[in-house]
Amino acid sequence: MSKPLAVVAVGGNALIQDESHNSIPDQYEAVMESVKHITDMVEAGWDLVLTHGNGPQVGFILRRSEMASREVAPVPLDYAVGDTQGAIGYMFQKALHNELMRRGINKPVVTLVTQTLVSKDDVAFANPCKPVGAFMDEQTAQLRQKELGWTMMEDAGRGWRRTVPSPAPLEVIERETIANLVSQGYIVIACGGGGIPVIRDEKRELKGVEAVIDKDLASALLASQLGADLLLIPTGVEKVAINFGTPQQEWLDTLTVAKAQELLDQGQFGVGSMQPKVEAILGFVNASQKQGKNASGLITSPQAIKAALAHQSGTWIAP
């Protein structure tokens, strides 16, 4: 009997505890902590595909690129995403190998550079609104706009930042390779940062584009393409709440698809925090139903994963 398959989507911010702990060694410490809880899933009998965010890390690469621009050519955004897939994948791959070895589990781990297809006609390309990279003053922002053709926006009173499109993911190019590796017993680290965004040109050839893809949406797409049983999104809280931060705050144990959609429509989940996670899980569960599968989604903190899988914590979203 085959093992159940989970796609676990770790956020890029999960690697950075705060502004004073953003070095590579600090990030690896955070990875090792996350990996302890992820390895609990392996012990419990799950096959795993691990995805991860890369927002802060891409920002660091772009900042270094800007600072060195007088000496070396700047790094295109799609290459920066590829860079982070290798670097963050390496951290998870090494930490998982060591944790599995400590527990006497013989299971190989591999990181796969992953491309995600988007449409060149996606409306996001006409409205580049996703901020990336470093903050800068208005004068520098205007100079970048003039010299490099960047679009810029003022970001919450903290300064000006470059903005890029965030198109919808349509297809994970390497999905069959990922499925084959999972069937051979590998833990696969894939779709880092939502995948490297690519389009098909007039010749049907792949071409990288200057954009970023939402990690949770790409993870949901990959999970449905793999026929996964579970999409798990670790976050900073054990459960999802409604009326968050008010006296009426209520933690949620389980949600049906219909109830989750109703709460989304009411604006109960933060646009930049919980909303995209709930939307991603709804997309995955709905797609799985169309495939005739009874898959579920789970949102919880890394530390609560073991308890959540036993339905003692976390917020479950199911048909």
C-alpha positions as CSV (number, residue, x, y, z in Angstrom):
1,M,0.0,0.0,0.0
2,S,1.4,3.4,-1.0
3,K,2.1,6.0,1.6
4,P,0.0,9.2,1.8
5,L,1.6,12.2,0.1
6,A,1.8,15.7,1.7
7,V,3.1,18.9,0.1
8,V,4.5,21.1,2.9
9,A,4.9,24.8,1.9
10,V,7.3,26.5,4.2
11,G,7.4,30.4,4.1
12,G,10.6,32.3,3.3
13,N,10.0,34.4,6.4
14,A,10.1,31.3,8.5
15,L,13.8,31.2,7.9
16,I,14.3,34.7,9.4
17,Q,13.2,35.2,13.0
18,D,13.8,39.0,13.0
19,E,16.0,41.8,11.5
20,S,18.9,40.9,13.8
21,H,18.9,37.2,12.8
22,N,19.0,37.2,9.0
23,S,22.5,35.9,8.3
24,I,23.0,32.5,6.5
25,P,23.9,30.7,9.8
26,D,20.8,32.2,11.5
27,Q,18.7,31.0,8.6
28,Y,20.1,27.5,8.8
29,E,19.4,27.4,12.6
30,A,15.7,28.2,11.7
31,V,15.8,25.5,9.0
32,M,17.1,22.9,11.4
33,E,14.3,23.7,13.8
34,S,11.6,23.4,11.1
35,V,13.1,20.1,9.9
36,K,12.7,18.4,13.3
37,H,8.9,18.8,13.0
38,I,8.8,17.9,9.3
39,T,10.8,14.7,10.0
40,D,8.0,13.8,12.4
41,M,5.8,13.4,9.4
42,V,8.3,11.0,7.8
43,E,8.3,8.9,11.0
44,A,4.5,8.9,10.9
45,G,4.5,7.4,7.4
46,W,4.1,10.3,5.0
47,D,5.8,10.8,1.7
48,L,6.8,14.5,1.4
49,V,7.4,17.2,-1.2
50,L,8.7,20.3,0.4
51,T,8.2,23.8,-1.1
52,H,9.5,27.1,0.3
53,G,9.2,30.8,0.0
54,N,12.1,33.1,-0.8
55,G,10.9,36.7,-0.5
56,P,13.5,38.0,1.9
57,Q,16.3,36.0,0.3
58,V,15.5,37.3,-3.2
59,G,15.5,40.7,-1.7
60,F,19.0,40.2,-0.3
61,I,20.3,39.0,-3.7
62,L,18.8,42.0,-5.5
63,R,20.2,44.4,-2.9
64,R,23.7,42.9,-3.3
65,S,23.3,43.2,-7.0
66,E,22.3,46.8,-6.8
67,M,25.3,47.6,-4.5
68,A,27.7,45.8,-6.9
69,S,26.2,47.2,-10.1
70,R,29.2,49.4,-11.0
71,E,31.4,46.3,-11.1
72,V,29.2,43.4,-12.3
73,A,26.0,43.2,-14.3
74,P,22.8,43.0,-12.3
75,V,21.1,39.7,-11.6
76,P,17.8,39.2,-13.5
77,L,14.9,38.3,-11.2
78,D,14.3,34.8,-12.6
79,Y,17.9,34.0,-12.0
80,A,17.7,35.3,-8.5
81,V,14.8,32.9,-7.9
82,G,16.9,30.1,-9.3
83,D,19.8,31.1,-6.9
84,T,17.5,30.9,-3.9
85,Q,16.1,27.5,-5.0
86,G,19.7,26.2,-4.8
87,A,20.7,27.9,-1.6
88,I,17.6,27.3,0.5
89,G,17.2,23.9,-1.0
90,Y,20.7,23.1,0.1
91,M,19.9,24.1,3.6
92,F,16.8,22.0,3.8
93,Q,18.5,19.1,2.0
94,K,21.5,19.1,4.5
95,A,19.3,19.5,7.6
96,L,16.9,16.8,6.5
97,H,19.7,14.4,5.7
98,N,21.2,14.9,9.2
99,E,17.9,14.7,11.1
100,L,16.9,11.5,9.2
101,M,20.3,10.0,9.9
102,R,19.9,10.8,13.7
103,R,16.6,9.0,13.7
104,G,18.0,6.0,11.8
105,I,15.7,6.6,8.8
106,N,17.3,5.8,5.4
107,K,15.5,8.2,3.0
108,P,17.2,10.2,0.2
109,V,16.6,13.9,-0.2
110,V,16.9,15.9,-3.4
111,T,16.5,19.5,-4.4
112,L,15.1,20.2,-7.9
113,V,15.4,23.5,-9.8
114,T,11.8,24.1,-10.7
115,Q,10.1,26.2,-13.4
116,T,6.5,27.3,-13.3
117,L,4.7,28.2,-16.4
118,V,2.6,31.5,-16.5
119,S,0.7,33.1,-19.3
120,K,2.4,36.0,-21.1
121,D,-1.1,37.5,-21.4
122,D,-1.6,37.4,-17.6
123,V,-3.2,40.7,-16.5
124,A,-0.5,40.9,-13.7
125,F,2.1,42.0,-16.4
126,A,0.1,45.2,-16.9
127,N,0.0,45.8,-13.2
128,P,3.3,45.0,-11.5
129,C,2.3,45.5,-7.9
130,K,4.4,42.9,-5.9
131,P,7.2,44.8,-4.0
132,V,10.7,43.2,-4.1
133,G,14.2,44.1,-3.1
134,A,15.5,47.0,-1.0
135,F,13.8,50.1,0.2
136,M,15.2,53.3,-1.3
137,D,14.5,57.1,-1.2
138,E,12.4,58.7,-3.9
139,Q,15.3,60.2,-5.8
140,T,17.0,56.8,-6.1
141,A,13.7,55.3,-7.1
142,Q,13.3,57.8,-9.9
143,L,16.8,57.1,-11.1
144,R,16.2,53.3,-11.2
145,Q,13.0,53.9,-13.1
146,K,14.7,56.1,-15.7
147,E,17.9,54.0,-16.1
148,L,16.5,50.4,-15.7
149,G,12.8,50.9,-16.6
150,W,11.7,49.6,-13.3
151,T,8.2,50.3,-11.9
152,M,8.3,51.7,-8.4
153,M,5.9,52.2,-5.5
154,E,6.0,53.8,-2.1
155,D,5.6,50.9,0.5
156,A,3.8,51.7,3.7
157,G,5.8,54.8,4.6
158,R,9.0,52.9,4.7
159,G,10.5,54.0,1.4
160,W,10.3,53.2,-2.3
161,R,10.6,49.7,-3.7
162,R,10.7,48.1,-7.1
163,T,7.5,46.3,-8.1
164,V,7.2,43.3,-10.4
165,P,4.2,41.3,-11.8
166,S,2.9,38.3,-9.8
167,P,1.1,36.1,-12.5
168,A,-1.0,33.0,-11.7
169,P,0.8,29.7,-11.9
170,L,-0.5,27.4,-14.6
171,E,1.8,24.4,-14.7
172,V,4.8,23.1,-12.9
173,I,7.2,22.1,-15.7
174,E,9.1,19.4,-13.7
175,R,6.0,17.9,-12.1
176,E,6.5,14.4,-13.7
177,T,10.1,14.3,-12.5
178,I,8.9,15.2,-9.0
179,A,6.3,12.5,-9.1
180,N,8.9,9.9,-10.3
181,L,11.3,10.9,-7.5
182,V,8.6,10.6,-4.9
183,S,7.6,7.2,-6.2
184,Q,11.2,6.1,-5.8
185,G,11.2,7.1,-2.1
186,Y,12.8,10.6,-2.3
187,I,11.9,13.6,-0.2
188,V,11.8,16.3,-2.9
189,I,12.4,20.0,-2.3
190,A,10.8,21.8,-5.3
191,C,9.0,24.9,-6.4
192,G,11.1,27.2,-4.3
193,G,9.7,30.7,-4.3
194,G,6.7,29.5,-6.3
195,G,9.1,28.3,-9.1
196,I,11.1,30.2,-11.6
197,P,8.5,32.1,-13.7
198,V,8.6,31.1,-17.4
199,I,6.4,31.7,-20.4
200,R,6.3,29.9,-23.8
201,D,7.3,32.1,-26.7
202,E,6.1,31.8,-30.3
203,K,8.3,28.7,-30.8
204,R,6.8,27.1,-27.7
205,E,10.2,27.5,-26.1
206,L,10.5,28.4,-22.4
207,K,11.7,31.9,-21.6
208,G,12.2,33.3,-18.1
209,V,10.4,36.5,-17.1
210,E,10.9,39.2,-14.5
211,A,8.1,38.2,-12.1
212,V,7.5,36.4,-8.9
213,I,4.9,33.7,-8.2
214,D,2.9,33.3,-5.0
215,K,4.5,30.3,-3.2
216,D,1.2,29.1,-1.7
217,L,-0.6,29.2,-5.0
218,A,2.2,27.3,-6.7
219,S,2.3,24.8,-3.9
220,A,-1.4,24.2,-4.2
221,L,-1.0,23.7,-8.0
222,L,1.8,21.2,-7.5
223,A,-0.1,19.4,-4.8
224,S,-3.1,18.9,-7.1
225,Q,-0.9,17.9,-10.1
226,L,0.8,15.3,-7.9
227,G,-2.6,14.0,-6.6
228,A,-1.4,14.8,-3.0
229,D,-3.5,13.8,0.0
230,L,-2.6,16.9,2.1
231,L,-1.4,20.5,1.6
232,L,0.2,21.7,4.8
233,I,1.1,25.3,5.2
234,P,3.2,26.0,8.4
235,T,2.8,29.5,9.7
236,G,3.4,31.6,12.8
237,V,0.3,30.5,14.7
238,E,-1.2,27.1,15.6
239,K,-4.6,27.8,14.2
240,V,-6.5,30.2,11.9
241,A,-8.7,32.8,13.7
242,I,-11.7,34.9,12.8
243,N,-12.1,38.4,14.3
244,F,-8.3,38.3,14.8
245,G,-7.0,40.7,17.5
246,T,-10.4,41.7,18.8
247,P,-12.3,40.6,22.0
248,Q,-14.4,38.4,19.6
249,Q,-11.4,36.5,18.4
250,E,-12.2,32.8,17.8
251,W,-9.7,30.0,16.9
252,L,-10.9,27.5,14.3
253,D,-10.4,23.8,14.4
254,T,-12.1,22.7,11.2
255,L,-13.6,24.4,8.2
256,T,-15.6,23.1,5.3
257,V,-14.8,24.5,1.9
258,A,-18.1,26.3,1.9
259,K,-17.5,27.9,5.3
260,A,-13.9,28.9,4.5
261,Q,-15.1,30.6,1.3
262,E,-17.8,32.4,3.2
263,L,-15.3,33.7,5.7
264,L,-12.9,34.7,2.8
265,D,-15.8,36.7,1.2
266,Q,-16.3,38.5,4.6
267,G,-12.7,39.5,4.6
268,Q,-12.0,37.6,7.8
269,F,-8.4,36.7,6.8
270,G,-5.6,39.2,6.4
271,V,-4.8,40.1,2.8
272,G,-1.0,39.8,3.2
273,S,-1.0,37.0,5.8
274,M,-3.7,34.3,6.2
275,Q,-5.9,35.0,3.1
276,P,-3.5,33.7,0.5
277,K,-3.0,30.5,2.5
278,V,-6.7,29.8,2.9
279,E,-7.2,30.6,-0.8
280,A,-4.4,28.2,-1.8
281,I,-5.9,25.4,0.2
282,L,-9.4,26.0,-1.1
283,G,-8.0,25.8,-4.7
284,F,-6.2,22.6,-3.9
285,V,-9.2,20.9,-2.1
286,N,-11.6,21.9,-4.9
287,A,-9.2,20.7,-7.6
288,S,-8.7,17.4,-5.7
289,Q,-12.5,16.9,-5.5
290,K,-12.7,17.2,-9.3
291,Q,-10.1,14.5,-9.5
292,G,-12.3,12.3,-7.3
293,K,-9.9,12.6,-4.3
294,N,-10.9,13.5,-0.8
295,A,-7.8,15.7,0.0
296,S,-7.5,18.2,2.9
297,G,-5.6,21.3,3.8
298,L,-3.9,22.1,7.1
299,I,-2.6,25.4,8.6
300,T,-0.6,25.3,11.8
301,S,2.7,26.2,13.3
302,P,5.8,24.0,12.7
303,Q,6.0,23.1,16.4
304,A,2.3,21.9,16.3
305,I,2.6,19.7,13.1
306,K,2.7,16.4,15.0
307,A,-0.3,17.3,17.2
308,A,-2.2,18.8,14.2
309,L,-1.8,15.6,12.2
310,A,-3.5,13.8,15.1
311,H,-6.2,16.4,15.0
312,Q,-5.2,17.9,18.3
313,S,-4.2,21.3,16.9
314,G,-4.2,23.3,13.7
315,T,-7.0,24.3,11.4
316,W,-8.2,21.7,8.9
317,I,-10.0,22.6,5.7
318,A,-11.8,19.7,4.0
319,P,-14.7,19.1,1.6
